[in-house]
Amino acid sequence: MSVVAVPGSKSVTARALFLAAAAEGTTVLRRPLLSDDTDGFAEGLTRLGYRVERDPQAWRITGRPSGPAVPEADVYCRDAATAARFLPALAAAGHGTYRFDASAQMRRRPVAPLTTALRSLGVDLTHEEAEGHLPLTVVADGLKGGAIDLDAGLSSQFLTALLLAGPLMAEGLRIHVTDLVSAPYVEITLAMMRRFGVEVAREGATFVVPPGGYRAVDYPIEPDASTASYFFAAAALSGRTATVPGLGADALQGDLRFVDVLRSMGADVEIGPDATTVTGTGRLSGLTVNMRDISDTMPTLAAIAPFADGPVRIEDVYNTRVKECDRLEACAENLRRQGITVATGRDWIEIAPGTPAPVEIACHGDHRIAMSFAVAGLRTPGTTFDEPGCVKKTFPDFHSFFASVRADWGV
């Protein structure tokens, strides 16, 4: 058995950084994730004038409920969708002119549902090039609040950005959601807002956020459930056991539900109060599964799917087409290059059983493609990657860490 100490959650770290910046007082974040995305988010806060002090085990952020401390700033969000979508909403609550840009990869990803909502709240916001995409400039003069409609069918991050900003608005915020993907990520947001002193009410599809602001707290960051999926899948694939401490029955992150998919395929799964354990049984069954709510783990399942004893069909994952790359097509492309029969539709992929050939995996600059096919490489020696370093986005040490787990297992 291997006890796998997975790094902190990217989703939780990003939300905690926003909440800490918006809170009255100094917040301490314990065991935050240090990756390119979270480093970029923290750097963005610094550029906006927030005080961020970092050491390896704890970050201290001095909050400013009134918004950024500088009258103007130029923020580069790198590849980080959380920074590109959360920070403009935070800046809009302040007073000044703030420009946000990002990598070519992030520029391709949409922000229109968020920026449309901010404009409807009275924010002076300009897209400098393609409408609905970065770069954009926010001329902020505080946020009055009010009521809006929001389509969060492409990403739950648009809803999260507005929920997080709601308590900074003079009149609070009512958000009627017409469509929502990755709903468990919104539950993370609501639980964390509660911890920072704000209770969001639910009226059917409407979220009611009160004004009043946040209070600083001492906040531990739980391990990343999406990252844990690679080690759980590796255990199921190799007939070994992986235990991830810190992810138990009360975990915030919905991606822990990936272990339920592995259980349905034949793995033994135990979710305890403080840890989750997956043990491979030597068998993986085919299945059909809706992964709308845990779509970040879709590539993990797709990569190991050929080793199942029947077809694996993954449904309702259209939003994976607008991630760091078109993940659905990237998985299909790599599996076909490995000699596996794959069919795809607008929001689904079906993968036939087979024996993948060792090939160079085309990562498309996407950390999740690289890490997912690294797991499948347990059964396909000789697998290589065209951009192994793209894992820096969420887990810079992934390859060496995964190699150490393999060595522990003797595979």
N, C-alpha and C positions, 0 to 999 in steps of 0.2 A: 504493500500500500504506500502511496505517496501523499503526503500532506502538501498541498500546493498553495503557497502564500501569494495569491493573486494581488496585483497592485490595486490601488483605490479606484473607485468608479469615476469615469470621465463625466457621466451625466450628473452625478451628485456633486462632484467638484465644481463644475461650471455653474450649477444652480447656487451652490454655497457661496461662490465668489460674488455673484450678483447680489444675493441676499445680504452678505457681509458688507458690501459696498453701500447698500441702501439703508443699512441699520444704524441706529443711534448707538455709538460706542465702538469698542474694538472687539471683533470676533476672532477666535482662534479656531483654525481648521486643522484637525489632527489627521495625519497620514493621508494628505491629499495626493492625487495622482500627479506625477510630474511627467508630462509628455509634451509633444509639440503643440497640441491643441490647448492644453491647460496653461502652458507657458505663454502662449499667444494671448489667451484671455487675461491672464494676470498682467502681462505687458500692456494690454489695452487699457486696463484699469489705471495703471501707472500713468499712461499718456493722458488719460482724462483727469489726472490730478489726485487720484486716490492714493493713500499711503498703504503700500503692500510690502510687508517684511517676510522674507521666506528663509526657512532653514529646512533640512531634509525631512523632518518629522512634523513640522507645524508651520503654518502660514498665519500671519496676523494682519488683519485688514481693518483699518480705521474707517468707519462708515461716514457717509455724508448724505443724510436724507434729503438735503436740498439739491443734490445732483453734483456733477463734476466740479472740481475746484478750479479749473482753468476756463477762460472764456472761449478758447478755441483749441482744437486738437486734430491731428491727423492720425487715425488708428488703422493699422494694417492687421487684418484678422487671419492672415496665413490661409490654411486650409480649413479652419475651424468654423463649422456652421453655427455652433453655439455662440461663439463670439460675434459672428456676423449677424446673427438674429437677435441675440439678447442685448448686446451693448448699445445699439441704436435706440432701443426702447428705454434703457437706463438713461442715456444721454438726453432723450427727449423730455425727461422730467426736470432737467436743469435749465440753465440759461447760458446760451453761447452758440457757437457754430462748430459743428463736429463732422468731420469727413471720415467715412469708412470705406476701405478698399480691402481686397483679398487676392489670393492666388488666382491664376487662370482657372483652376479646377473649381474653386469656390465661386468665382464670378459666373460660372455656368449654372450654378444651382439657384433655384428661385427664392426670392424674398418678398414677392408681390403681395401675398395675403397679409403679411405683417405691415408692409409699408402702406398698403391701401387702408388698413385699419387705423394706423397712426394718423394718416391724412384726415380720415373721417373724425378723428378726435381733435383736429385743428393744428396738427404739426406741420410746419413748413418743411417739406422734405422733397429733395430733387434727386432723381436718378441721372447720373451724368452721361451714361452711355445707353445701354439697353434698358428699356423700361422693365421694372420688376427684378432687376439684378444690381449687384454692386458694380462699380462704386456708387455711393450715395452720400448726400450731404444733408444733415439735420440742422436747421436753424431753430434752436430750442428756446421756448419762453414759458416753461412749466407746462403741466398737464392739468386741465380742468376735470377730465373724465367724462362719464356719461354712459350711453348704451351703444353697442355696436353688434353687427353680425360678422361672423368669421367662418370661413371655409378652411378647416385644418386637415383636409383630406390628403394633402401631399406630405405634411409633416406636423407632428404635434408641437414642434418647437415654436411655431407661430403663436399658438395658444399659450404656451408656457411663458414666452416673452411678455405677453400682455398681462397674464396673471401676475407675474413677478412685479411688473410696473404698476399694477392697479393700486396698491396701498400708497403710492407716491402721488396719486392724483387727488386733487382737492375734493372732488365729489365721489371718489371711488369709481368703480367700473362694473358694468353689466355686459357680459359677453354671451351672445346667443350663438351656439356652434351648430352649423348646418351639416358638417361632415367632420369625422375625426379618425385619424389613423394612429396606431401605437398608443392607445389609450393608457396603458400602464405607466408611460412616462409622465402623463399628466398627474397620475396619482402620486408619483414621486414628488412632483412640484407642490402639490397641495399639502402633502405630509411635511415637506421641508418648510413651507410657508408657516404652517402651524407651529413648528418648532421655533421659528423666529417671531412668533407672537401674532400671526394673522390667520383668522379662520375664514375660509371661503365657503359661502353657502351655495347649495345646488338647488335649482328649480327646474327639473327636467333637463333640457339641453342648455340651460342658461346658468352661467357661473356669476355669482354676485360677490364682488371683492370690495370690502369696506375700506374707507380711507383711514389714515392714522399712522402708517409707517411700521417699521420693524424694530425689534430690539436685538442687540448683539448677544451672542451665545458662544459657548464652547462646543464645537461640533465635530464629532468623529466621522470620517468618511469611510463607508463600508466598501469592501472589495467589489471590483467591477464584474457584474454578472455576465455581461457580453463576453468579456475576456475569459471568464471561467468556462464558458461554453466550449472553448477549444480543448480544455483539459478534460472536461466531462466527456466530450465526443471521443477524445483520444483513448480514454479508459474503456468506453464502450466498444471502440473499434479494435483494441488490442487485447481485450480480455484482462485488463488490469484494473486497479482501484485508484480513484482520485478523490481526496477529501479536500474541500475548500473551506477553511475556517472563516468565520465572520459573515457567512451567507447562510442564514437559517430560515426558519419558518416566518420570522418577522422582517425579512429583508424587504427593503423598499422597491427593489428593481424587478420589474415584470419579466425581464429576460431570464430570470431563474426558472421560469416555466419551461425552458428548453429541456430541462431534465425530464419533464413529463413526456415530451416527444421521445426521448431516449428510452424511457420506461415502456412506452407503447411499442417500441421496436424490439424490446426484449432485454434491455439492461436492468440491473437491480439498482434501485434508487432509494436512498434514505435521506429525508430532510429532517434534521434535528433542530433544536432550539438555537444552536450557535454554529452549525456547520451542515454542509450537504455532501453526501458521498455517492458516487456512481461507480458501479462495478460491472465490467463487461462479462457477459455470460458465454461468449463465443458464438452468439447468434444475433443478427440484425434482421428484423422483418421489414418488408415493404409496407408502406402506408400512404394514405392521403391525409394531409394536415393543412389546416388554415393557420397561416403564420402572420396574419395582419397585425396582431398585437405584439409580436416578438420578431419583427422582420429583420432586425440586425443580426439574428442568428440564422437567417435563411442560408447564407453562403456556407456556414458550418455544416448544416444538414446536406446541402447540395453536394459538397465536396466528398462526404463519406457515403452518399447514397448508392454509388455503384456496388458497394460491398453488402448491401441488403439482399435478401433472398427473393425479393420481388420489386416491382416498380415503386419508386417514391415520387409522389405528386405533391407539390407545394403550391398552395392556392392563396389568392387575395394578397399579393405582394407587389402591386403596381408601384408603390412608393419606393421600392428598391431600385427602380429605374432612374430616380433623381437623387441618388446619393453621390458619394465621391466619384462613382462611375455608374453606368447602367449595370448594376450588379447581377440582375437576372441574365442579361446577355453575356456578361463576362463569365459567369459560371457555366453557361451553356457552351460558350466558345472553348473554354479550357477543357471541359469534359469531352467535347467532340474531338479535340486534338489528342486526347488520351484514348480515343477509340470507343467512347461510350455513346450509346444512342440516346439522344435528348430531343424532346419536343417542348416548344414554348408557345405561350399566348400572351395577350396583353398583360395579364396579372398572374400567370402561373408558369410552372416548369415541371416537366415529368421526366424522370431519369430512370433508365432501364438498368438492370443488374449487368455487371461486366467486370472485366479485369483491366483497370486503367494502366496504360503504358506510361513509363517515365518520360516526361517532356519538360520543357521550360515553360513554367506558368506565366502567362501574361497578367501582371498584377493591375495594370491600368492605374497605377499610383494609389491603389486602394488597400489600406491596411487589412481590411477584413477578407479580401480575396487572398492575400498572401498568407495570413494566419490560418485560414480555413484549409487551404490546399497543403499547408505544412502538416496539418493533422493527418490528412489523407495520405501524405507521404510516408507515414508509418507503415503502410501496406504497399507502397510503391517506391521502393528504393531507387535513387537516381533522379528524383524530382528536383528541379532547380527553379529559380525565380529570376525574372528579368529586372525586378526592382525590389530586392529584399529589404532595403532600407525604408520603404514606405511605412513600415510598422511603427516608425517614430511618432506617428500621429497619436497613438494611444498607448503603445507599449514598446519603447525604444529597445529594451533588452529581450524582446520576445524570443529571438532565435537561440540565444545562449541559454535562456531560461528553459525553453522547451527542450533543448538538447540535454540539460541536466535532469529533467524529468524522465526523458527517454532512457538516460543512463541508469537512473534509479530503478526503472522497470526492466532494464536489460533488453530493450527493443531498439 
